[in-house]
Amino acid sequence: MIEIVGGGLIGLSCAWELQKRGFEVVVYDRDLSRKSSASWAGAGMLGALAETFPDEVWRQRAVASAAMYGGWLASFNGSVDFYEGSLDMDGHVDPRDLLRELSLLVCVEERCVGSLDELAGEQIVVCTGAWGLSGFPDVEPVKGYLLAWDGVPAGTLQGILRDGHTYILQRGRGRIIAGSTEERIGFDASMDEDVIAGLRKRAEELLPFLKSMQVSERWYGFRPAAAGNVPVLQRINDRVVLAYGHYRNGILLAPWTARWVADEIQRQLGK
Ligand SMILES: Cc1cc2nc3c(=O)[nH]c(=O)nc-3n(C[C@H](O)[C@H](O)[C@H](O)COP(=O)(O)OP(=O)(O)OC[C@H]3O[C@@H](n4cnc5c(N)ncnc54)[C@H](O)[C@@H]3O)c2cc1C
């Protein structure tokens, strides 16, 4: 049995890839709603072109992951809102769709894991996002807000509008999403009206018709930032693999990460 701690997009993607390769897998998450996960909060840009990466190796991994997306989605044939990118435009995907569909395919149990000593799996993958796990490399939460407006006809926006760290995209059902902000203030659970107002103003400058509309949802999440903003992707002993710290690009990097983790486990088990 392979045990995966953390059922955000990274944990679920690893579980699905391992299951496809014939392994028995269980995912543990302390919150089955996953509403506190970065994956639930994320905008879903597949920003291989527009985002900044820690180095050229990670940029190439991001490009590879973006290219894997269409085939990866086809592998589970779920109902996922997805826009494929092109040579000069990043695609995007609805991460809440991904969480829902992947959770239908793999076994997810409600369980808070305090220490790996509690687990008996043949292999363990730690995918705990911004929370990390005691005893393993540190990760810091980077709070980010998003805003949404409903009632805009689908197809009004093509691609992703961007100006610096402000971006706007439209889901297939019409919802407009604007992001984002970055604050290193720990797991702060307040709604900061000034930060939200600033984001709203920047979004309205990018897309002026939003000024006459009501915001229909406001939320935040915690991006997992490890040292140097480089994901922690490593085997630390013959039983444990770490896969967290994907910072601003974990939705983009999910298929590539899942393949890396599954290759690593397959190599270790000699299967
Ligand atoms: C506002 C915002 C916008 C973003 N936009 C984008 C974007 O456009 N494109 C992109 O690629 N990325 C984006 N990201 C980043 C992306 O969301 C993250 O990098 C990615 O979701 C990380 O996934 P994860 O599975 O590692 O972590 P998470 O999704 O946070 O999942 C971790 C899970 O582990 C569980 N957990 C933690 N500790 C334990 C424990 N001890 N026991 C059991 N369960 C535990 C948690 O409950 C949680 O469900 C954005 C993030 C935010 C906040």
The ligand as a Tripos MOL2 file, in Angstrom:
@<TRIPOS>MOLECULE
LIG
   53    58     1     0     0
SMALL
NO_CHARGES

@<TRIPOS>ATOM
      1 C1         -4.7330   32.6820   -4.6220 C.3       1 LIG1
      2 C2         -3.9350   31.5740   -5.2910 C.ar      1 LIG1
      3 C3         -3.8580   31.5350   -6.6720 C.ar      1 LIG1
      4 C4         -3.1350   30.5070   -7.2870 C.ar      1 LIG1
      5 N1         -3.1250   30.4510   -8.6510 N.ar      1 LIG1
      6 C5         -2.4520   29.4530   -9.2720 C.ar      1 LIG1
      7 C6         -2.4740   29.3460  -10.6790 C.ar      1 LIG1
      8 O1         -3.1180   30.1520  -11.3560 O.2       1 LIG1
      9 N2         -1.7880   28.3200  -11.2680 N.ar      1 LIG1
     10 C7         -1.0670   27.4130  -10.5200 C.ar      1 LIG1
     11 O2         -0.4590   26.5220  -11.1030 O.2       1 LIG1
     12 N3         -1.0360   27.4810   -9.1760 N.ar      1 LIG1
     13 C8         -1.7050   28.4830   -8.5430 C.ar      1 LIG1
     14 N4         -1.6800   28.5900   -7.1830 N.ar      1 LIG1
     15 C9         -0.7850   27.6790   -6.4460 C.3       1 LIG1
     16 C10        -1.3980   26.3060   -6.3160 C.3       1 LIG1
     17 O3         -2.7360   26.4520   -5.8810 O.3       1 LIG1
     18 C11        -0.5690   25.4810   -5.3270 C.3       1 LIG1
     19 O4          0.7840   25.4720   -5.6810 O.3       1 LIG1
     20 C12        -1.0700   24.0250   -5.3230 C.3       1 LIG1
     21 O5         -2.4690   23.9880   -5.2020 O.3       1 LIG1
     22 C13        -0.4200   23.2440   -4.1960 C.3       1 LIG1
     23 O6         -1.0700   21.9900   -4.1270 O.3       1 LIG1
     24 P1         -0.7640   20.9930   -2.9350 P.3       1 LIG1
     25 O7         -1.5600   19.7810   -3.1730 O.co2     1 LIG1
     26 O8          0.7260   20.9030   -2.7530 O.co2     1 LIG1
     27 O9         -1.2680   21.8000   -1.6350 O.3       1 LIG1
     28 P2         -2.7560   22.0330   -1.1370 P.3       1 LIG1
     29 O10        -3.6640   22.1820   -2.2850 O.co2     1 LIG1
     30 O11        -2.7100   23.1280   -0.1320 O.co2     1 LIG1
     31 O12        -3.1390   20.6600   -0.4270 O.3       1 LIG1
     32 C14        -2.5080   20.2490    0.7620 C.3       1 LIG1
     33 C15        -3.5020   19.3790    1.4970 C.3       1 LIG1
     34 O13        -2.8210   18.7270    2.5650 O.3       1 LIG1
     35 C16        -3.7010   18.6240    3.6510 C.3       1 LIG1
     36 N5         -2.8760   18.4400    4.8430 N.ar      1 LIG1
     37 C17        -1.9030   19.2450    5.2990 C.ar      1 LIG1
     38 N6         -1.3220   18.7310    6.3700 N.ar      1 LIG1
     39 C18        -1.9400   17.5450    6.6230 C.ar      1 LIG1
     40 C19        -1.7670   16.5400    7.6000 C.ar      1 LIG1
     41 N7         -0.8250   16.6430    8.5520 N.pl3     1 LIG1
     42 N8         -2.5870   15.4500    7.5680 N.ar      1 LIG1
     43 C20        -3.5340   15.3370    6.6160 C.ar      1 LIG1
     44 N9         -3.7340   16.2680    5.6570 N.ar      1 LIG1
     45 C21        -2.9390   17.3550    5.6530 C.ar      1 LIG1
     46 C22        -4.4690   19.9210    3.6380 C.3       1 LIG1
     47 O14        -5.7100   19.7800    4.3190 O.3       1 LIG1
     48 C23        -4.6400   20.1640    2.1360 C.3       1 LIG1
     49 O15        -5.8880   19.6790    1.6580 O.3       1 LIG1
     50 C24        -2.4340   29.5500   -6.5230 C.ar      1 LIG1
     51 C25        -2.5630   29.5790   -5.1290 C.ar      1 LIG1
     52 C26        -3.3040   30.5720   -4.5150 C.ar      1 LIG1
     53 C27        -3.4350   30.5700   -3.0290 C.3       1 LIG1
@<TRIPOS>BOND
     1     1     2 1
     2     2     3 ar
     3     2    52 ar
     4     3     4 ar
     5     4     5 ar
     6     4    50 ar
     7     5     6 ar
     8     6     7 ar
     9     6    13 1
    10     7     8 2
    11     7     9 ar
    12     9    10 ar
    13    10    11 2
    14    10    12 ar
    15    12    13 ar
    16    13    14 ar
    17    14    15 1
    18    14    50 ar
    19    15    16 1
    20    16    17 1
    21    16    18 1
    22    18    19 1
    23    18    20 1
    24    20    21 1
    25    20    22 1
    26    22    23 1
    27    23    24 1
    28    24    25 2
    29    24    26 1
    30    24    27 1
    31    27    28 1
    32    28    29 2
    33    28    30 1
    34    28    31 1
    35    31    32 1
    36    32    33 1
    37    33    34 1
    38    33    48 1
    39    34    35 1
    40    35    36 1
    41    35    46 1
    42    36    37 ar
    43    36    45 ar
    44    37    38 ar
    45    38    39 ar
    46    39    40 ar
    47    39    45 ar
    48    40    41 1
    49    40    42 ar
    50    42    43 ar
    51    43    44 ar
    52    44    45 ar
    53    46    47 1
    54    46    48 1
    55    48    49 1
    56    50    51 ar
    57    51    52 ar
    58    52    53 1
@<TRIPOS>SUBSTRUCTURE
     1 LIG1         1 GROUP 0 **** ****
